[in-house]
């Protein structure tokens, strides 16, 4: 597959300074951090423009031909907005004109990211006072943006996720599309705008399980309801490679084969669930397999590489791909991905990367990456469970169930769940030890190759992390006595003190084994995507379930209830 579109995100250039907060939301530009009162000061604009020029030149040289840019809300202003906001948006409009000119100078197509739909109080009041529907307002937004910024080649529309609970600013998004039928009607309403202007509407199927449209990512029936009767060269469907988020052990999403619509496959190279570039998480072999499976599918016309976007993480995990605080490992993934998309083998793509960095023993470096692949799949994932498919309500349960981003979650419920589902505990423990051994081999190879100190430091951090995770596997399987528990908690404290970029691990307590039959899970979890009768009943009791789960998580001091869009999202 030679991609007609090879899109890459541009989140990194907008991070002009490290935000003053513990956790950073990497899902989109943090616009509030760019603003000085109600203005964008000139220093901030200059820095963004400088970063953007450096970044776009680099990714264009690699072979990417398009950029995705946040976001549509900041490209359009209305007279019913607050006067201060109108002034601020004029600053943004001037900035985006310069950014778009840079992209065009490097022969890059420009796609603007947007949610359906962004709001503020002025928008809500205007819609209510004028009896304007959200669809009509959104149509006006698109019409205005495509008129005022003819440089734009299209819009990337996300309908299944909104801003996180931590996001603040002049625009916040809400989930307005609750059913597949509503999504279908919206596409039919706005698609003529793109057809008449020669632009593209890229519609993302990513959803987080909310409302009836929440299974669009994997449910063929929902997918067909949204898209099947729509035929247009202006429409492109964008799908993640699997039926859940960017993780390992996933089969290719079968919906790529489901219709003749033009499609692109979403790939992530700053792996949000696998360290975000703080240590290696090589994707070359996995992505080559997916792209090979798609090579004979004429409907797949490109890729969208997310090299910066995705997830929440502590400040110490900050790195900006292809900018001064870049990650060696994110650059590797991002470069290899575009080369594979253009037909290179993973090995040849790695050789090309090595040649640019004076790494002469490419065979040894490839072996380091093979050990890295082994360490990630064995050390972070529970191999036995990752080979199976579990569903809860409208969501495919991710194959990584005991950690989110930079945190390990081990409340009693998670521990009991693993004890119930794991049939080979000795293999589960051995996998953790094997991951640690794999990193030891990587460190030895890295020293032999005389890799930069920052690279070797990242491997030291990975080794310490995998060693702690290996011990946590023993804690999950078998209750520890008081002395063993004290020792493990001290090891965790030492790890967190030694590495500012540590995984956050709460203080552990003894969790006694209970005889909990696996059948107890069956009303809630299923091992098939098909809905059962009982699932349809549970979908109608969402508020009760949400309150019960939130109560338990708060009681167990878990942060899961408040991360991302909030736990309630799963129960809408």
N, C-alpha and C positions, 0 to 999 in steps of 0.2 A: 504494500500500500504506500504510494507516494501521496502525502496529504496535500489536498488543495488548500486546506486551512490548517495551519499549525499555530495555535493561539497560546500565548503565555500571559500570566497575570502580571500586573504592575503595582502590586501593593507595596513592595519594599521602598521604592523612591519616596513614598509619602511619609515614611518614618524619619523625620528630620532630627529627632532626639528621643532618647529612651524615656518613655512615659514614667511619671512618678507614681507608680502603683505596683503592688505585688504581682498581680496577674495582668497579662496583656491579652487582649482579644484580637486574634489574628484573622477574624472572619471577614473584615473589610477595613477600609481606611478609618482611623479614629479621627474624624473631622474635628471633634471638639478640642483635641490636643493641638491642632494646627492654628486655632483661632486665638487672637489676642483681643479679648473683649468681643466687639462686633466687627472686627476686621481681620484680614490676612496681612500681616506686616510684610514688608518687602524682603526682609532677611529670610523669612520662611519660604516665600515664593521663589527666591533665588536658589535656595537649597534644594527644593523639590525639583526645579527645572534642571539644576546641575546633576542631581541624582538620576533623573529620568533620562537625560541625554546619555550619561555613562551607561546606564542599564540597557536602554533600547539599542544602542550601538552594539553592545556585546551580544544580546540575544539575536539580533538580526544577523550578525556574523555567523552565529551558530546554525542558522537555518530557519529560525522561527519567522513567520511572515505576518503575524497579527498580534495585537495586544488587547487585553481586556482591562478596562479602567473603571474604577469606582468614581461616582455613580450618577445615575440619571437625575436624582433629586436636586443635585447641585448645579445642573445645567440649565434649569428653567426657573424663571421668577414670574410672580404674578402681582398685580397691583393690590390684591387683597392681602398680601403678606405684610407683616409688620415692616415699617420703614427701615429699621435697622437691619432686618434680614435682607431686604432688597439691596441695601448697600453692600452687605457681605457677599451676596451672590454675584454682584458685579465684579468683586475681587476674584471670586472663583471663575467666573466666565473669562476674565482676562488671563488667568492662569491656564485654564484648559485650552484656550486658543493657542498658547505657546507650546503646551505639551503636545497637542495634536499636530502642530506644525513640525515638531521634532519627529514624531512618529512617521509622518508622511515623508519627511526628508530621508528617512531610512527605509522607505518603501513598505511601511507596515500598514496593514488594515487596522481599523479602530473599532472595537466593540465595547459598548458601554453597559456595565452591570446595573441591574435594577431589580428591586423586589416589587411584587404586587401585594400590597400597595404601601407607599410611604405616607406618613401623616404628620401633621402638627396641629395645634389648636386652630390656626387660621384656616387650614384646609378643611378640618371638621366643621367649623362654623360656616364656611362658604358652601359646602355641600348641603348642609341642613337648610341654610337660608335661601338657597337658589333651587332646591330640589334637584340638584345635579347628582347623577349616579356616579359611583366610583369608576365604572367603566368609561363613562363620558369624560370624566376628569382625566383619567389616564390617557385616553385618546388625545385629548388636548395637549397633555404633557409631551407625548410622543411627536405629535405634529409640530409643536413649537421647537423641540430639540432638533428634529431632523431638518427643520427650516433654518434655524440659527447656527447649527453646526453641520454644514454639508460634508465636512470631513469624515463624519461618522459613517461607518460601513454597516453598522447594525447594532442591535440591542440584545443583550443576554438576560433573559427573564427568569427569575427564580420565584416560584409560587409556593414552595413547600416548606420554607424555613424563613424565620424573621430575625431581626436583630436580637442579640442576647439580652438577658435581664440586666446586664451591667452597662449597656450602651446608653449614652446620653448624647444630646445634640439637638439641632433644629429639626431633624427629620428622624422619625422612628417608624419601622415597618410593622404591619399587622397581617395576619393570615386572613384574607378575605374570601379566598376560593375554598369552599368546603366540599364541593362535589365535583366529579369528573365532568358533569354536564356544564357546570359553571365555567370550568377551564376551557371547554370546547367553545362555548359562546364567546368568551373573551378572545380567544385566538381568531375566531371568525370576524370579530368586530375590528381588531387592530391590524390583521394581516393585510388588508388592502393598502394601508399606509406604506407598508414595506414594498408591496408589489409595485405601487405607482412611483415610488422613489428609487427603485432598484436596490433597496437595502435588504438586509437579512434579519429575520427574527429567529434567534436561537433560544429555544424553549428547554429549560433544564427540567429533567424528571426527578431530581433529587427532592425527597420528602422525608420527614421525620416521624411519620405515623399519625399525624393529626388529621382528624375529620375523615370523611369517606374518600377523599382524594389521597389520603396518607400512604397508600400502598402503590402509588403510581410508579415507583422505582422498579417494582418487581411483578406486579399483578397484570397479567395479559388483558384481562377483562377491563380493568380501569384504563390501561394504556389505549386499548381500542376505542373505548368511549370518548377519550379525549382527542385522538388523532385520526381514526380510521377513515372517516369520510372527508378529510381535508386533503386537497391536492394543491400544492403550490411550490414553485421553485424558490420562493422567498422564505420558506419554513425549514429550519434545521432543528432536529431533536438532539439534545445533548444529554448523554447518560454516563454515569460512573461505570467503571468496568465490571463491578460486581453488583450484588443485590443488597449491599449495605455500604457503609462508609469505606474509606480508603484503607483497607486492611489486607492481610495475607490469607492464604488458604481459601480463596474464593474462586468459584467457577465464573467464567465469562457470563455476563448478564444475557440470558437467552432472548431478551427483547430486541437486541441488535438484529436478530434474524426475523423479527416479527412483521415488518412492514417495509414498503419500498421508499419511505420517507428518507431524505438525506439526514445523516447522523454524524455526530462526532463523539469520540470517546474521551472521557475526562480521566486524567492521570495526575498523581500528586508526587512531587519529588522532594518537597520538604515534608517528610512523613510525620503528620501531626500525632499519630498514635505510636510512633516508634522513635521518639527522641528529638524530633524536629531538627536533625542535623547536629545534635550535640555529640553523637557518635554515628558510625556508618550504619546505613540501612539500605543496602543496595537493591535497586528495583529492576536491574537490566534483564535478568532471566525471566522474571515474572511478566514484565511488560512485553518482552519479545514473544512470549507464548500467547498473550492476548492478541497482539497485533497480527501474529501469524494466523490465528483462528479467524481474524477478520479480513485477511488479505484477499479472499475471493468474494467478498461482499461489496458489490459496487455502491451500495447505499451509504457506506461509511466513507466520508470524504475528508476526515481530518481528526486532529487531537486538540485538546485543551489541557495544557500543562499548568498545574497550580504549583509554582515553585516557592511561594511565600504564604499563600492564603490557607487558613484552616486551623481551628483549634484555639485553645486557651492555654497559657503557660506562664510560669514565673518569669520575672524580669531577667534572671540569669540565663534563660534559654534564648535570649534575643540574638538573632543573626539575620543579616539582610543579604540575600543571595545576589552575587555579582556586584556588591557594593563593599566599602571598606571593612565592614564587620561580617563578611560573608562566611559561610560554612563550606569547607573543602568538600564535605560529603554531599551537601545539597547541590553544589556546582557539578559534582560528578554525576549525580542522578539526572540533573537537568540537561546536561550535555549528552549523556548516553541516550536519554529518551528521544531526543530529536534525531539523533543519528540512526537509532533503531527504526524510527518511523520512516526514515528515508531509505531503509533497506539494509543497513549494516547489521552484522551479527553483534550480540552483546560484547563478545571478546574483541572484535575489531573496533567497536566504539570505545572500549576501555583503552585499547592501544592508542587511539587518537587522543584521548584525554591525557594519557601518560606522556605522549610526545610533546604536548603543549606545556608540560610541567617538568620536563627533564627527568622523568622516571624511566630509567633504562631497562630494568629487569621487569618487563611487562608480565611475564609468566608468573613471577612471584607476586606481583600486585594483584593479578587475577585470582591467585590462590588466596590471598588475603580477603578478597571480596567473597569468595566461596565460603570461607570460614565465617565471614560476616553474615551471609545469608543463613547459614546454619545457626549462628548464635541468636539472631532475631527470631527465627521460626521456632527454635527450641526454648529460648530463654524468656521471651515475652508471652508467647502463645501457649495455650494448653493443647498440645497436638491432638489428643484424643477427641476433645470437644470441638476443636476447629474443623475437624473432618466431617462433622455433622451439621445439619441445618436445623436451628431452633427458631421458632416464631412466637412472638407475644403480641396479641392483638394484630395491628396492621404492620408490625415491624419485624424484620429479620434481626434476631438477636446477634449482635456482632460477635465474631469469633474471639475477641479479646474482652473477657468479662470481668477481670479483676483489677483493671486499671483504666483510668481516663486521662489522656494527655500526660501531665506531669505528676499524677497522683496514683497511689495504690489504694484500692478500696477493699478492706477486709472486715466489714461488720459481720456479725454472726450469720446473717442471712446469706451473704456471699460465700462464707466458709462452708456452711451446711450445703449450699447448692453444689459446690465443687465436690464435696464428700459424697453426695448422692450420685452425681453424674459420672465421676471418674471411676472406671472399673479396674484400671491398672495403676494403682497408686505408686508402685515401685518404678514404673516407667515415667510417671509424672515427675517424680523426684530426680530420677536419672537424667531427664532432659535438662533440668536446671544445671546440674553438674557439667553436662556436656557443653552447654552454652558457655559456661565459665572457662572451660578448657579451650574452646574454640577461640575466645578472645585472647587467651594466653598465647596461642599460636599467632594470632594477628599482631600482637605486640612484638613478638620476636621477628616476624617478617618486616614490620615497620622499621625496627631498628636496623635490620640488615639493609633496607632500602634507603636509610638515612632520610626518612620522611621528615617534614617540618615538625618542630617541637609541639606546635598547636595540634597537629594531627595525632602525635603520640600521646599527648595529654588527653585527647578525646577518647583514646582507647583505654587509657588508665581509668578514666571515669566509667567507661562501659564495663570494664572488668569489675570494678567495685560495685556497680549497679547489679550486674548479673550474679555476683556472689551473694548479695543481699536477697535478691529475688529467689535464688536457689534455696536459701535458708527459709524464706517465707513459704516455699512449697512444702517443706517439712512441717511448718506450723499449720498449714491448711489441712494436711492429711492426718496429723496425729497431735492430740493435745499435749502441750508441754508442761512439765512440772515447774514449780516456782523458780527454781534455780535456772533452768533452761530458758524460761521466759525472761528473767532478768538479764541473762547473757545476751539474748537476741535483741532486747530493747536497747541495751548498751551498744551493741554493734550498729544498730540503726542510728542511734544518736551520734556515734563516731563518724559514720558515713555521711550524715547530714552536716556535721560540723566541718568535715574535710572537703566537701564539695558543695559550693553555693548552688550549683545547678542540679542538686540532688532531686530524686523523686521524693515527694512528700509522702511519708508513711506515718499514720497515726500510731500512738502508743498501743501496743498489743495487750490483750487480756486473754486469759485462758477461756477457750471455748470447748466445752465438753462434747464428746460425741453423743449423738442422739440417734435412736433408731427411727429414722424418717423414711418411710417407703417412697420409692421413686414415683409410684402411682399418685402420690399426693401432688406432684407437679403437673400432672397431665391436664387438669382443668384449666391451667394457665398457660402452659407451654405446649407447643405442638411441634412435631418433627416433620411437618409438611407445610408447604405454603397454602394449601387448600384450607379454607375455613370449615370448621365443624359447626354443628348446630349450637353447641355450647358456647363457641366463640361469638356467635351472633348475639347470644344472651349477654355475654360479658361486655360486648360493645355498647349495650344499652344501659349498663350500670357503671359507666365511667366515673361519675363524680364520687361514688362510694369507694371505688377502687383507689382513686387518686388520694382521697383523704387517708385511707388505711396505709398506703405505701408511704406517703409523706410523714405520717405519724411515726412509722417504724424507722425511717431514715433519720429523722430528727432525734429520736430516742437513741439511735446507735451513733449519733454525732457524725453522720455521713454528709458530705457536701453535695452529693448527687442531686438532692432536691432543688438546689438553686443554680446549678451549672447550666450553661448554654441558655436555652429558652425556658428552662424550668421544667420540673417533672410533669406538671399538669399537661404539657404538650402531648404526652403519650396517651392521654385519656380524653382527648377532645374528639 
